[in-house]
């Protein structure tokens, strides 16, 4: 009996089962997976569906249609309200442009115009943004400066040419001055508009949090005005090319404007169109560069969309 009690031990617990980590499921080969060509076709279809690609496609088709209409109008001598009898065809213009690519003086005209734009536009940006910010924030500055802006702004660049020749000692400085005036006023007006459109609730919130006037201006007013300032910079660049053309036609010896006017004087119609297209291309490229440069400062605006 004692032997039985002594050997009557409680049953031992079974050891816990060992957990064997399971391997991740391996994908089984599937014959229905798309091939590389199908994937590329799908990506291309998605790219075509994007808004940016659609805009580029529509713009390219529109440009091709315009060139085609231009060619047909010159080919059949269209003359109904608009006369295309003496207008060169796109092929003649392209041939003239290719011929000028081998002439060093053609690049001299382009570089001289770019140099004038850089000087005049740079001064217009510095002065225009400063005046716009001051007028937009200060009533005293508005009362002192705005009358001059409203009187001088409507005067076209061509009207400034005789006075600019009298005011400045050289033709180069007079052309830069005319170009500077063309770019200045769009920058000033858009900067003023951007400052005035700053939400008042944001200014009051910054003041209530203890910010001083300088901090409010730097962290609230200036960022809020940046979209309008960027628009003014782009518009000012386009107007500066127009003003430069007017100055170079009347009183220049080099530059794309002078090249175009000289072609007209020599009755060289293809070169006239070449000069116009070069000016348009340079203006478009410079405006695009302005937008690229100002885009990083406007990322906060894109996040609000």
PLY file of the C-alpha trace (Angstrom):
ply
format ascii 1.0
element vertex 305
property float x
property float y
property float z
element edge 304
property int vertex1
property int vertex2
end_header
0.00 0.00 0.00
2.79 2.33 0.97
4.54 1.37 -2.23
1.48 2.27 -4.23
1.13 5.62 -2.45
4.80 6.31 -2.86
4.60 5.65 -6.55
1.31 7.55 -7.00
2.92 10.68 -8.45
0.89 13.32 -10.19
1.05 13.00 -13.96
3.73 15.12 -15.54
2.64 17.89 -17.92
3.37 17.34 -21.54
5.99 19.70 -22.91
4.68 22.62 -24.89
4.66 22.12 -28.59
7.60 23.69 -30.36
6.57 26.65 -32.52
8.10 26.26 -35.94
8.27 29.59 -37.76
6.33 29.45 -40.95
7.98 30.57 -44.14
6.29 33.29 -46.17
4.16 32.08 -48.97
6.07 32.00 -52.18
4.18 33.32 -55.18
3.35 30.57 -57.54
4.28 31.12 -61.12
1.33 32.40 -63.05
1.24 32.25 -66.77
-1.31 35.10 -66.92
1.11 37.80 -65.60
1.52 40.70 -68.05
4.64 40.80 -70.16
7.10 43.68 -70.31
5.50 45.03 -73.47
2.08 44.98 -71.87
3.41 46.80 -68.80
5.03 49.47 -70.96
1.82 49.87 -72.91
-0.11 50.27 -69.66
2.28 52.90 -68.37
2.07 54.75 -71.68
-1.72 54.70 -71.51
-1.62 56.10 -67.97
0.78 58.83 -69.07
-1.50 59.82 -71.94
-4.42 60.02 -69.54
-2.59 62.44 -67.23
-3.53 66.10 -67.46
-0.01 67.28 -68.16
0.43 64.84 -71.03
-2.94 65.85 -72.45
-1.95 69.51 -72.34
1.34 68.80 -74.11
-0.41 66.68 -76.72
-3.10 69.26 -77.40
-0.49 72.03 -77.56
1.64 70.08 -80.03
-1.33 69.29 -82.25
-2.45 72.92 -82.15
1.05 74.09 -83.15
1.18 71.62 -86.03
-2.25 72.76 -87.19
-1.16 76.40 -87.12
1.95 75.64 -89.20
-0.18 73.68 -91.68
-2.64 76.56 -92.08
0.27 78.97 -92.50
1.73 76.74 -95.23
-1.59 76.43 -97.06
-2.24 80.18 -96.87
1.15 80.97 -98.42
0.89 78.15 -100.96
-2.47 79.29 -102.35
-1.75 83.03 -101.90
-4.66 83.60 -99.55
-5.93 87.18 -99.86
-9.18 87.86 -98.07
-8.97 90.66 -95.50
-5.55 89.23 -94.56
-2.98 89.12 -97.37
-0.56 86.18 -97.46
0.81 86.85 -100.95
4.14 88.23 -99.67
4.35 86.15 -96.49
7.15 83.55 -96.64
6.23 79.91 -96.24
7.35 77.84 -93.24
9.87 76.03 -95.45
11.53 79.29 -96.52
11.66 80.49 -92.93
13.17 77.20 -91.77
15.74 77.35 -94.56
16.70 80.92 -93.60
16.97 79.96 -89.93
19.25 77.01 -90.69
21.42 79.27 -92.83
21.82 81.79 -90.01
22.96 79.07 -87.61
26.30 79.04 -89.41
26.77 82.82 -89.07
28.57 84.10 -85.93
26.87 87.50 -86.18
23.50 85.80 -85.64
24.64 84.56 -82.23
26.02 88.01 -81.48
22.54 89.48 -81.97
21.06 86.88 -79.60
23.71 87.32 -76.91
23.45 91.12 -76.98
19.68 90.92 -76.50
20.04 88.42 -73.65
22.61 90.63 -71.93
20.30 93.64 -72.12
17.42 91.60 -70.75
19.46 90.31 -67.82
20.60 93.80 -66.80
17.24 95.52 -67.24
15.15 92.70 -65.79
17.45 92.24 -62.80
17.12 95.91 -61.87
13.35 95.77 -62.40
13.01 92.77 -60.06
14.99 94.37 -57.25
13.29 97.75 -57.47
9.83 96.49 -58.40
9.50 94.00 -55.55
10.84 96.52 -53.03
8.44 99.27 -54.17
5.51 96.85 -54.31
6.10 95.58 -50.77
6.46 99.12 -49.42
3.36 100.44 -51.18
1.34 97.39 -50.19
2.17 97.70 -46.48
2.57 101.45 -45.92
-0.15 104.03 -46.47
2.44 106.77 -46.56
4.41 105.00 -49.29
1.20 104.40 -51.22
0.28 108.07 -51.09
3.77 109.12 -52.19
4.52 106.57 -54.93
1.22 105.36 -56.37
0.42 108.60 -58.32
3.70 108.27 -60.24
2.94 104.63 -61.01
-0.54 105.40 -62.32
0.72 108.23 -64.55
3.81 106.52 -66.00
2.45 102.97 -66.30
0.15 103.54 -69.34
2.95 105.11 -71.43
4.09 102.52 -74.02
7.74 101.65 -74.46
7.89 103.18 -77.95
6.89 106.58 -76.57
9.92 106.54 -74.25
12.45 106.13 -77.06
13.01 109.84 -77.99
13.24 110.90 -74.35
15.48 107.96 -73.46
17.92 108.92 -76.21
18.06 112.45 -74.80
18.36 111.32 -71.18
21.05 108.66 -71.44
24.56 109.13 -72.87
24.67 105.96 -75.00
22.22 103.95 -77.09
22.97 100.89 -74.98
21.89 102.58 -71.76
18.75 103.99 -73.39
17.71 100.53 -74.63
18.28 99.03 -71.18
16.25 101.85 -69.64
13.30 101.22 -71.99
13.46 97.50 -71.27
13.66 98.20 -67.53
10.48 100.30 -67.63
8.62 97.57 -69.48
9.39 94.98 -66.81
9.06 97.27 -63.80
5.35 98.05 -63.61
3.93 94.51 -63.91
6.21 93.47 -61.05
5.20 96.45 -58.89
1.46 96.04 -59.44
1.40 92.28 -58.87
3.49 92.65 -55.72
1.09 95.28 -54.38
-1.84 93.00 -55.17
-0.23 90.07 -53.37
0.46 92.11 -50.23
-3.07 93.49 -50.17
-4.57 90.00 -50.52
-2.86 88.72 -47.36
-5.65 87.41 -45.07
-6.12 89.80 -42.16
-6.95 86.91 -39.84
-3.44 85.50 -40.36
-1.86 88.84 -39.45
-4.00 89.14 -36.30
-3.19 85.58 -35.30
0.54 86.24 -35.62
0.27 89.44 -33.58
-1.73 87.67 -30.88
1.02 85.06 -30.60
3.56 87.77 -29.84
5.10 88.39 -33.26
6.40 91.87 -33.99
5.82 93.77 -37.24
9.02 92.55 -38.86
8.21 88.92 -38.04
4.67 89.34 -39.36
6.02 90.79 -42.58
8.66 88.09 -43.05
6.66 85.03 -41.99
3.10 85.99 -42.99
2.88 88.82 -45.53
5.79 87.85 -47.77
4.86 84.15 -48.14
1.24 85.10 -48.83
2.34 87.55 -51.53
4.76 85.16 -53.25
2.22 83.72 -55.76
1.34 87.20 -57.02
5.01 88.21 -57.05
5.84 85.14 -59.14
3.06 86.04 -61.58
4.41 89.57 -61.84
7.90 88.26 -62.53
6.62 86.09 -65.39
4.54 88.90 -66.89
7.39 91.37 -66.50
9.74 89.06 -68.39
7.36 88.90 -71.34
6.83 92.66 -71.42
10.58 93.26 -71.16
11.14 91.40 -74.43
8.48 93.53 -76.12
10.11 96.71 -74.82
13.56 95.50 -75.84
12.35 94.90 -79.37
11.01 98.45 -79.59
14.28 99.92 -78.33
16.50 97.84 -80.62
14.44 98.64 -83.70
14.77 102.40 -83.26
18.22 102.92 -81.78
20.21 99.72 -81.82
23.11 98.30 -83.80
22.93 94.75 -82.49
20.20 92.58 -81.08
17.30 90.52 -82.37
15.14 93.64 -82.71
17.75 95.28 -84.90
18.12 92.04 -86.89
14.37 92.00 -87.56
14.21 95.68 -88.54
17.26 95.35 -90.78
15.61 92.42 -92.57
12.52 94.57 -93.17
14.67 97.39 -94.56
16.32 94.94 -96.97
12.93 93.40 -97.92
14.13 90.03 -96.63
10.80 88.60 -95.55
12.00 85.19 -94.30
14.48 86.87 -91.93
11.67 89.03 -90.53
9.81 85.90 -89.46
13.05 84.34 -88.19
13.62 87.34 -85.93
10.05 87.23 -84.67
10.22 83.51 -83.91
13.58 83.86 -82.15
12.16 86.61 -79.94
9.11 84.48 -79.20
11.25 81.45 -78.39
13.59 83.39 -76.11
10.64 85.02 -74.35
8.91 81.68 -73.82
12.10 80.05 -72.55
12.90 82.87 -70.14
9.34 82.90 -68.77
9.53 79.13 -68.26
12.81 79.54 -66.36
11.21 82.17 -64.12
8.42 79.73 -63.26
10.92 76.96 -62.54
12.98 79.21 -60.26
9.95 80.44 -58.30
8.27 77.03 -58.00
10.16 75.88 -54.85
8.93 78.96 -52.98
5.32 78.11 -53.84
5.19 74.49 -52.65
3.01 75.46 -49.70
0.45 76.80 -52.18
0.31 73.47 -53.99
-0.31 71.63 -50.70
-3.48 73.65 -50.15
-5.04 72.36 -53.36
0 1
1 2
2 3
3 4
4 5
5 6
6 7
7 8
8 9
9 10
10 11
11 12
12 13
13 14
14 15
15 16
16 17
17 18
18 19
19 20
20 21
21 22
22 23
23 24
24 25
25 26
26 27
27 28
28 29
29 30
30 31
31 32
32 33
33 34
34 35
35 36
36 37
37 38
38 39
39 40
40 41
41 42
42 43
43 44
44 45
45 46
46 47
47 48
48 49
49 50
50 51
51 52
52 53
53 54
54 55
55 56
56 57
57 58
58 59
59 60
60 61
61 62
62 63
63 64
64 65
65 66
66 67
67 68
68 69
69 70
70 71
71 72
72 73
73 74
74 75
75 76
76 77
77 78
78 79
79 80
80 81
81 82
82 83
83 84
84 85
85 86
86 87
87 88
88 89
89 90
90 91
91 92
92 93
93 94
94 95
95 96
96 97
97 98
98 99
99 100
100 101
101 102
102 103
103 104
104 105
105 106
106 107
107 108
108 109
109 110
110 111
111 112
112 113
113 114
114 115
115 116
116 117
117 118
118 119
119 120
120 121
121 122
122 123
123 124
124 125
125 126
126 127
127 128
128 129
129 130
130 131
131 132
132 133
133 134
134 135
135 136
136 137
137 138
138 139
139 140
140 141
141 142
142 143
143 144
144 145
145 146
146 147
147 148
148 149
149 150
150 151
151 152
152 153
153 154
154 155
155 156
156 157
157 158
158 159
159 160
160 161
161 162
162 163
163 164
164 165
165 166
166 167
167 168
168 169
169 170
170 171
171 172
172 173
173 174
174 175
175 176
176 177
177 178
178 179
179 180
180 181
181 182
182 183
183 184
184 185
185 186
186 187
187 188
188 189
189 190
190 191
191 192
192 193
193 194
194 195
195 196
196 197
197 198
198 199
199 200
200 201
201 202
202 203
203 204
204 205
205 206
206 207
207 208
208 209
209 210
210 211
211 212
212 213
213 214
214 215
215 216
216 217
217 218
218 219
219 220
220 221
221 222
222 223
223 224
224 225
225 226
226 227
227 228
228 229
229 230
230 231
231 232
232 233
233 234
234 235
235 236
236 237
237 238
238 239
239 240
240 241
241 242
242 243
243 244
244 245
245 246
246 247
247 248
248 249
249 250
250 251
251 252
252 253
253 254
254 255
255 256
256 257
257 258
258 259
259 260
260 261
261 262
262 263
263 264
264 265
265 266
266 267
267 268
268 269
269 270
270 271
271 272
272 273
273 274
274 275
275 276
276 277
277 278
278 279
279 280
280 281
281 282
282 283
283 284
284 285
285 286
286 287
287 288
288 289
289 290
290 291
291 292
292 293
293 294
294 295
295 296
296 297
297 298
298 299
299 300
300 301
301 302
302 303
303 304
